[in-house]
Structure formats: structure tokens, C-alpha cells
Amino acid sequence: QSATEQYSAQCCYTPPIKSCNLCQSGERFFSIKDQRVTFNGAETNCYGIHNYLYTRVEADDNMCIGTQIDLFDICCYDRCRLCHDYQLDMEAVVVHHGTSMGCSEIENSVFALNQTAQGSKECLETHKEHFDECCYDIPCSLCTVGDKRHELLVSDPVTFQGRTRTCGEVSVLMEAEMSQS
């Protein structure tokens, strides 16, 4: 009997087909708090629970559903989004609390590290202070088909006119072409 045959059942697991996400509610995904909790009788943190569930448990498993019910309010939060439904200007730089930083750094580092929640005082103040410099809207006729409007996947790559571009670039180019006609 080979080592694989002898030990694979004890030493290996089959990853889930549709992973359990601790901080998913319906179709919405939330951010994970850096919070200590007790899970299955052991002291751990929300990141550890999320990783365990995501790599080992199916989304429709009772363990997933029960853990989401028990720990969602403790482990999950709606992280502040500087631009809400608008696009974040990844290149823009602003002065935030006396420090020069990119708008994307505010959103992805400052809000994440401080666990800044949507609607919080810090979120609202930062939004008010930097929205005009950090956020923009892309008119997207590219994403309008008949009377249906879809959201633009700004940074997804596509081949357009023989070059790899982002969907955002294609949308801007198409708007420019249409406005010149």
C-alpha cells in the first residue's frame, strides 16, 4: 500500500466547490473585522474562521450558515467606500490628515486598517473632503443595451482595436468617438 493510499484520507481534504464566506449576506460581501472570538471552543480571530470556512466548508452547509448567523455581527462590517457608486481615480493624490497619499491608499489601506465603516463619521468626513478629487463617473453607453443598463467593470482587460485595454479605457474611447460623430 502506497503512502498516498495510506495517508491521503487522514492528511488531505477536498476543497469546497462553492466556498463558505463568513461575511456574505445574500449577494453582498462585507469586510472582515480583526476581532478575537471563540469558535468551536477555541480562541481565534475572525480572519482564521473566515479562512477555515472558505477553504473547508460548502456555502450551503449547516456549519457555514450557523457560523454566519452566530458571528456575522461580530466579524463583519460594511467598509467605507470613498466613492460609493462612482469610480475611484487610482492615480489621484490628495493630502489626507497632513499626509500626501493616493486615493486608492485611503480606500484600500486607511479604511481597511482602521476598519472604517460605511456611514461612520470618519467615512462621511473623508468622503466630503476628497470626493471631488478622488471620484468620477464614467458615462457608459458601452454598458447600455436597449433599455437595460449594466455596471462597467472599469479595470477588466479586453482587446480593443488590436490593443489590450481596460473596459474603462474602451468606454472613454467610445464616448469620445460618439461625441465626435
Backbone as CSV, one residue per row, in Angstrom:
resi,resn,N_x,N_y,N_z,CA_x,CA_y,CA_z,C_x,C_y,C_z
1,GLN,0.853,-1.189,0.000,0.000,0.000,0.000,0.894,1.247,0.000
2,SER,0.618,2.169,-0.925,1.447,3.372,-1.037,1.104,4.360,0.077
3,ALA,2.032,5.297,0.298,1.808,6.336,1.316,0.575,7.161,0.972
4,THR,0.354,7.412,-0.318,-0.826,8.164,-0.745,-2.101,7.447,-0.327
5,GLU,-2.158,6.169,-0.624,-3.339,5.387,-0.251,-3.511,5.322,1.258
6,GLN,-2.400,5.189,1.961,-2.453,5.005,3.410,-2.831,6.289,4.151
7,TYR,-2.337,7.449,3.701,-2.494,8.674,4.483,-3.384,9.751,3.869
8,SER,-3.759,9.625,2.607,-4.486,10.727,1.977,-5.811,11.039,2.668
9,ALA,-6.535,10.042,3.124,-7.814,10.302,3.793,-7.622,11.049,5.106
10,GLN,-6.503,10.794,5.790,-6.240,11.455,7.073,-5.579,12.818,6.898
11,CYS,-4.756,12.964,5.867,-3.919,14.159,5.733,-4.427,15.181,4.713
12,CYS,-5.411,14.832,3.945,-5.864,15.719,2.872,-7.361,15.990,2.977
13,TYR,-7.777,17.033,2.351,-9.210,17.343,2.297,-9.565,17.780,0.891
14,THR,-10.823,17.682,0.579,-11.321,18.131,-0.713,-11.868,19.541,-0.527
15,PRO,-11.318,20.519,-1.249,-11.817,21.890,-1.087,-13.262,21.997,-1.573
16,PRO,-14.006,22.936,-1.008,-15.410,23.097,-1.406,-15.542,23.576,-2.849
17,ILE,-16.651,23.231,-3.456,-16.949,23.693,-4.814,-17.407,25.154,-4.758
18,LYS,-18.321,25.460,-3.835,-18.767,26.835,-3.609,-18.463,27.158,-2.149
19,SER,-17.375,27.879,-1.934,-16.855,28.125,-0.588,-17.777,28.972,0.271
20,CYS,-17.751,28.672,1.546,-18.473,29.460,2.543,-17.716,30.757,2.790
21,ASN,-18.401,31.875,2.706,-17.813,33.172,3.010,-18.504,33.702,4.262
22,LEU,-17.770,33.775,5.352,-18.325,34.225,6.627,-19.054,35.556,6.497
23,CYS,-18.518,36.446,5.685,-19.065,37.799,5.591,-19.852,38.031,4.302
24,GLN,-20.611,37.039,3.904,-21.509,37.187,2.761,-22.937,37.123,3.266
25,SER,-23.743,38.055,2.794,-25.158,38.066,3.116,-25.906,38.214,1.806
26,GLY,-26.554,37.148,1.369,-27.190,37.158,0.057,-26.124,37.293,-1.003
27,GLU,-26.249,38.299,-1.856,-25.258,38.533,-2.916,-24.200,39.552,-2.507
28,ARG,-24.329,40.139,-1.320,-23.389,41.171,-0.859,-22.266,40.566,-0.037
29,PHE,-21.073,41.104,-0.243,-19.905,40.694,0.516,-19.477,41.854,1.407
30,PHE,-19.120,41.542,2.633,-18.696,42.542,3.603,-17.243,42.285,3.984
31,SER,-16.631,43.254,4.645,-15.239,43.121,5.083,-15.174,42.390,6.421
32,ILE,-14.001,41.826,6.687,-13.793,41.043,7.909,-13.105,41.913,8.952
33,LYS,-13.637,41.900,10.172,-13.041,42.644,11.278,-11.871,41.861,11.862
34,ASP,-10.917,42.598,12.402,-9.825,41.987,13.154,-10.316,41.876,14.598
35,GLN,-11.034,40.815,14.873,-11.735,40.652,16.156,-11.449,39.271,16.733
36,ARG,-11.154,39.179,18.024,-10.953,37.892,18.703,-12.315,37.308,19.057
37,VAL,-12.483,36.005,18.830,-13.734,35.307,19.141,-13.419,33.872,19.572
38,THR,-14.417,33.228,20.160,-14.314,31.808,20.472,-15.103,31.049,19.410
39,PHE,-14.456,30.063,18.802,-15.068,29.285,17.740,-14.748,27.813,17.972
40,ASN,-15.775,26.990,18.053,-15.602,25.561,18.346,-14.763,25.337,19.604
41,GLY,-14.969,26.198,20.604,-14.290,26.052,21.886,-12.871,26.591,21.931
42,ALA,-12.381,27.159,20.847,-11.008,27.680,20.815,-11.015,29.182,20.570
43,GLU,-10.056,29.858,21.184,-9.873,31.303,20.988,-9.175,31.508,19.639
44,THR,-9.760,32.329,18.789,-9.187,32.597,17.464,-9.617,33.993,17.045
45,ASN,-9.447,34.325,15.769,-9.927,35.620,15.290,-10.805,35.405,14.052
46,CYS,-11.487,36.449,13.655,-12.431,36.346,12.542,-11.740,35.953,11.239
47,TYR,-10.493,36.416,11.036,-9.756,36.037,9.825,-9.545,34.523,9.772
48,GLY,-9.165,33.942,10.903,-8.940,32.499,10.968,-10.208,31.710,10.674
49,ILE,-11.323,32.164,11.219,-12.600,31.493,10.968,-12.971,31.620,9.490
50,HIS,-12.833,32.834,8.963,-13.143,33.056,7.544,-12.292,32.126,6.664
51,ASN,-10.994,32.059,6.924,-10.108,31.217,6.118,-10.483,29.747,6.224
52,TYR,-10.782,29.290,7.441,-11.187,27.892,7.631,-12.458,27.589,6.839
53,LEU,-13.481,28.420,7.006,-14.745,28.194,6.307,-14.552,28.241,4.792
54,TYR,-13.768,29.204,4.324,-13.590,29.393,2.889,-12.852,28.226,2.238
55,THR,-11.910,27.636,2.951,-11.121,26.555,2.358,-11.682,25.169,2.632
56,ARG,-12.622,25.041,3.606,-13.065,23.705,4.004,-14.567,23.439,3.931
57,VAL,-15.402,24.479,3.878,-16.848,24.286,4.068,-17.633,24.825,2.862
58,GLU,-18.621,24.067,2.449,-19.505,24.486,1.358,-20.433,25.605,1.833
59,ALA,-20.801,26.495,0.919,-21.659,27.640,1.242,-23.023,27.219,1.776
60,ASP,-23.540,26.089,1.319,-24.876,25.675,1.753,-24.849,24.686,2.918
61,ASP,-23.676,24.449,3.480,-23.536,23.538,4.617,-24.098,24.187,5.890
62,ASN,-24.706,23.391,6.756,-25.262,23.916,8.018,-24.212,24.601,8.873
63,MET,-22.971,24.113,8.838,-21.900,24.741,9.609,-21.660,26.170,9.114
64,CYS,-21.669,26.362,7.802,-21.482,27.687,7.218,-22.612,28.613,7.649
65,ILE,-23.816,28.175,7.427,-24.992,29.002,7.718,-25.074,29.346,9.205
66,GLY,-24.833,28.359,10.064,-24.874,28.587,11.504,-23.798,29.558,11.967
67,THR,-22.593,29.411,11.424,-21.494,30.307,11.801,-21.765,31.722,11.314
68,GLN,-22.304,31.859,10.108,-22.665,33.193,9.612,-23.698,33.844,10.541
69,ILE,-24.697,33.088,10.955,-25.733,33.622,11.848,-25.118,34.034,13.185
70,ASP,-24.261,33.176,13.741,-23.671,33.428,15.064,-22.641,34.555,15.063
71,LEU,-21.844,34.670,13.991,-20.687,35.565,14.046,-20.716,36.748,13.079
72,PHE,-21.726,36.836,12.230,-21.741,37.908,11.232,-21.619,39.282,11.894
73,ASP,-22.431,39.568,12.896,-22.411,40.894,13.533,-21.107,41.175,14.268
74,ILE,-20.442,40.128,14.724,-19.171,40.289,15.451,-18.005,40.437,14.474
75,CYS,-18.028,39.684,13.376,-16.871,39.576,12.484,-16.947,40.399,11.199
76,CYS,-18.092,40.919,10.843,-18.240,41.523,9.519,-18.726,42.969,9.617
77,TYR,-18.284,43.774,8.661,-18.750,45.159,8.613,-18.738,45.658,7.177
78,ASP,-19.511,46.689,6.928,-19.603,47.303,5.612,-18.538,48.392,5.552
79,ARG,-17.388,48.071,4.931,-16.257,49.004,4.909,-16.582,50.239,4.074
80,CYS,-16.102,51.356,4.538,-16.294,52.636,3.866,-15.761,52.569,2.446
81,ARG,-16.548,53.066,1.526,-16.142,53.206,0.133,-16.134,54.704,-0.172
82,LEU,-14.990,55.209,-0.456,-14.807,56.641,-0.664,-15.710,57.179,-1.774
83,CYS,-15.897,56.405,-2.821,-16.636,56.896,-3.989,-18.025,56.293,-4.139
84,HIS,-18.466,55.504,-3.196,-19.789,54.868,-3.271,-19.976,54.212,-4.634
85,ASP,-20.904,54.707,-5.439,-21.204,54.092,-6.739,-20.419,54.713,-7.897
86,TYR,-19.476,55.584,-7.594,-18.653,56.199,-8.622,-17.325,55.453,-8.720
87,GLN,-16.494,55.844,-9.671,-15.201,55.193,-9.883,-14.128,55.903,-9.076
88,LEU,-13.220,55.119,-8.500,-12.093,55.660,-7.736,-10.958,55.965,-8.702
89,ASP,-10.457,57.193,-8.664,-9.324,57.583,-9.501,-8.056,57.037,-8.850
90,MET,-7.547,55.957,-9.411,-6.398,55.257,-8.829,-5.117,56.080,-8.904
91,GLU,-5.088,57.088,-9.755,-3.877,57.892,-9.953,-3.880,59.161,-9.085
92,ALA,-5.039,59.574,-8.619,-5.140,60.847,-7.893,-4.441,60.779,-6.541
93,VAL,-3.779,61.875,-6.192,-3.086,62.005,-4.908,-3.679,63.206,-4.178
94,VAL,-3.953,63.032,-2.889,-4.531,64.095,-2.064,-3.751,64.187,-0.751
95,VAL,-3.990,65.244,-0.012,-3.414,65.355,1.328,-4.512,64.956,2.307
96,HIS,-4.256,63.870,3.038,-5.223,63.329,3.993,-4.596,63.342,5.380
97,HIS,-5.189,64.093,6.290,-4.653,64.250,7.653,-3.179,64.651,7.626
98,GLY,-2.825,65.585,6.720,-1.469,66.115,6.647,-0.484,65.252,5.884
99,THR,-0.926,64.137,5.338,-0.033,63.238,4.606,-0.497,63.095,3.165
100,SER,0.440,63.225,2.239,0.128,63.050,0.838,-0.005,61.554,0.552
101,MET,-1.160,61.166,-0.023,-1.376,59.752,-0.347,-2.361,59.618,-1.492
102,GLY,-2.304,58.474,-2.137,-3.220,58.191,-3.234,-4.624,57.929,-2.711
103,CYS,-5.599,58.248,-3.529,-6.991,57.977,-3.157,-7.208,56.488,-2.925
104,SER,-6.560,55.667,-3.743,-6.690,54.223,-3.565,-6.077,53.772,-2.235
105,GLU,-5.056,54.475,-1.776,-4.443,54.158,-0.484,-5.407,54.463,0.663
106,ILE,-6.156,55.540,0.539,-7.164,55.862,1.562,-8.189,54.738,1.617
107,GLU,-8.684,54.358,0.458,-9.736,53.342,0.403,-9.238,51.960,0.821
108,ASN,-8.098,51.543,0.286,-7.644,50.172,0.492,-6.775,49.960,1.720
109,SER,-6.131,50.996,2.202,-5.277,50.826,3.381,-5.862,51.503,4.617
110,VAL,-6.079,52.809,4.524,-6.560,53.554,5.692,-7.903,53.016,6.175
111,PHE,-8.866,52.901,5.291,-10.191,52.407,5.696,-10.121,50.964,6.171
112,ALA,-9.306,50.143,5.539,-9.201,48.735,5.932,-8.501,48.596,7.280
113,LEU,-7.360,49.262,7.447,-6.610,49.143,8.706,-7.388,49.686,9.898
114,ASN,-8.110,50.759,9.681,-8.889,51.367,10.766,-10.290,50.783,10.884
115,GLN,-10.614,49.835,10.021,-11.942,49.223,9.979,-13.031,50.298,9.961
116,THR,-12.856,51.250,9.053,-13.784,52.363,8.920,-15.061,51.885,8.241
117,ALA,-16.159,52.010,8.934,-17.444,51.517,8.425,-18.144,52.568,7.577
118,GLN,-18.901,52.083,6.586,-19.737,52.944,5.755,-20.707,53.691,6.677
119,GLY,-20.853,54.992,6.465,-21.771,55.793,7.269,-21.177,56.335,8.558
120,SER,-19.953,55.903,8.915,-19.311,56.402,10.141,-18.874,57.854,9.945
121,LYS,-18.594,58.532,11.047,-18.169,59.932,10.987,-16.910,60.080,10.130
122,GLU,-15.913,59.211,10.343,-14.667,59.256,9.572,-14.937,59.049,8.079
123,CYS,-15.798,58.116,7.751,-16.134,57.838,6.358,-16.805,59.050,5.719
124,LEU,-17.792,59.593,6.383,-18.527,60.739,5.844,-17.634,61.965,5.679
125,GLU,-16.756,62.213,6.661,-15.852,63.364,6.578,-14.845,63.194,5.439
126,THR,-14.297,61.996,5.297,-13.321,61.735,4.231,-13.991,61.831,2.869
127,HIS,-15.185,61.304,2.768,-15.955,61.388,1.527,-16.180,62.857,1.156
128,LYS,-16.604,63.632,2.113,-16.874,65.065,1.870,-15.589,65.792,1.456
129,GLU,-14.483,65.461,2.111,-13.213,66.147,1.868,-12.583,65.774,0.520
130,HIS,-12.683,64.512,0.111,-11.911,64.053,-1.048,-12.727,63.557,-2.237
131,PHE,-14.048,63.557,-2.146,-14.855,63.007,-3.236,-14.535,63.656,-4.581
132,ASP,-14.504,64.992,-4.620,-14.305,65.698,-5.890,-12.949,65.388,-6.523
133,GLU,-11.927,65.159,-5.698,-10.586,64.880,-6.219,-10.390,63.395,-6.548
134,CYS,-11.098,62.516,-5.849,-10.838,61.081,-5.952,-11.841,60.304,-6.798
135,CYS,-12.985,60.872,-7.053,-14.060,60.075,-7.648,-14.550,60.690,-8.956
136,TYR,-14.969,59.826,-9.853,-15.517,60.291,-11.126,-16.554,59.289,-11.615
137,ASP,-17.352,59.751,-12.521,-18.371,58.899,-13.113,-18.002,58.679,-14.575
138,ILE,-18.206,57.487,-15.043,-17.943,57.205,-16.451,-19.286,57.072,-17.154
139,PRO,-19.573,57.963,-18.088,-20.792,57.767,-18.855,-20.605,56.490,-19.669
140,CYS,-21.523,55.588,-19.547,-21.269,54.260,-20.087,-22.331,53.802,-21.059
141,SER,-22.273,54.322,-22.270,-23.175,53.778,-23.265,-22.710,52.380,-23.667
142,LEU,-21.441,52.074,-23.419,-20.912,50.730,-23.651,-21.741,49.701,-22.887
143,CYS,-22.230,50.083,-21.736,-22.943,49.159,-20.856,-24.462,49.283,-20.962
144,THR,-24.941,50.007,-21.938,-26.378,50.136,-22.130,-26.789,49.348,-23.363
145,VAL,-27.658,48.373,-23.150,-28.153,47.552,-24.244,-29.675,47.678,-24.230
146,GLY,-30.217,48.350,-25.225,-31.658,48.598,-25.248,-32.025,49.487,-24.073
147,ASP,-32.960,49.033,-23.251,-33.343,49.807,-22.069,-32.684,49.266,-20.805
148,LYS,-31.754,48.317,-20.955,-31.051,47.760,-19.793,-29.699,48.425,-19.624
149,ARG,-29.410,48.831,-18.393,-28.127,49.457,-18.071,-27.363,48.509,-17.166
150,HIS,-26.106,48.278,-17.502,-25.235,47.414,-16.712,-24.104,48.240,-16.133
151,GLU,-23.454,47.719,-15.106,-22.321,48.411,-14.491,-21.047,48.125,-15.281
152,LEU,-20.163,49.089,-15.344,-18.902,48.968,-16.056,-17.851,48.322,-15.156
153,LEU,-17.205,47.296,-15.658,-16.084,46.661,-14.956,-14.827,47.422,-15.384
154,VAL,-14.550,48.515,-14.694,-13.564,49.508,-15.113,-12.201,48.914,-15.406
155,SER,-11.674,48.043,-14.535,-10.303,47.590,-14.720,-10.150,46.250,-15.411
156,ASP,-11.235,45.640,-15.857,-11.115,44.357,-16.546,-10.489,44.566,-17.928
157,PRO,-9.531,43.697,-18.303,-8.857,43.860,-19.592,-9.665,43.273,-20.751
158,VAL,-9.599,43.949,-21.900,-10.199,43.475,-23.141,-9.269,43.880,-24.287
159,THR,-9.451,43.228,-25.435,-8.711,43.633,-26.628,-9.623,44.564,-27.426
160,PHE,-9.142,45.774,-27.670,-9.913,46.783,-28.389,-8.990,47.423,-29.417
161,GLN,-9.385,47.396,-30.665,-8.598,47.946,-31.768,-7.176,47.372,-31.764
162,GLY,-7.087,46.069,-31.495,-5.813,45.365,-31.545,-4.902,45.554,-30.346
163,ARG,-5.367,46.271,-29.316,-4.545,46.504,-28.117,-5.280,46.047,-26.879
164,THR,-4.537,45.612,-25.882,-5.143,45.273,-24.603,-5.388,46.571,-23.852
165,ARG,-6.629,46.768,-23.479,-7.035,47.968,-22.743,-7.978,47.541,-21.633
166,THR,-8.269,48.466,-20.727,-9.271,48.177,-19.698,-10.643,48.547,-20.249
167,CYS,-11.678,47.988,-19.666,-13.045,48.337,-20.073,-13.295,49.826,-19.879
168,GLY,-12.703,50.415,-18.828,-12.838,51.854,-18.589,-12.269,52.669,-19.737
169,GLU,-11.085,52.253,-20.235,-10.480,52.955,-21.368,-11.352,52.817,-22.616
170,VAL,-11.874,51.638,-22.854,-12.742,51.410,-24.016,-13.973,52.295,-23.922
171,SER,-14.558,52.378,-22.726,-15.746,53.203,-22.547,-15.446,54.666,-22.865
172,VAL,-14.318,55.175,-22.367,-13.935,56.570,-22.612,-13.684,56.792,-24.102
173,LEU,-12.980,55.853,-24.734,-12.722,55.972,-26.174,-14.013,55.967,-26.975
174,MET,-14.930,55.086,-26.604,-16.211,55.013,-27.319,-17.024,56.295,-27.132
175,GLU,-17.004,56.849,-25.927,-17.737,58.106,-25.676,-17.145,59.224,-26.534
176,ALA,-15.794,59.277,-26.630,-15.137,60.308,-27.429,-15.494,60.145,-28.897
177,GLU,-15.465,58.905,-29.383,-15.810,58.647,-30.786,-17.250,59.037,-31.064
178,MET,-18.162,58.722,-30.162,-19.577,59.021,-30.370,-19.829,60.511,-30.311
179,SER,-19.122,61.232,-29.457,-19.372,62.653,-29.333,-18.813,63.415,-30.533
180,GLN,-17.850,62.830,-31.242,-17.278,63.491,-32.409,-18.103,63.228,-33.667
181,SER,-19.026,62.294,-33.616,-19.797,61.977,-34.819,-21.040,62.802,-34.985
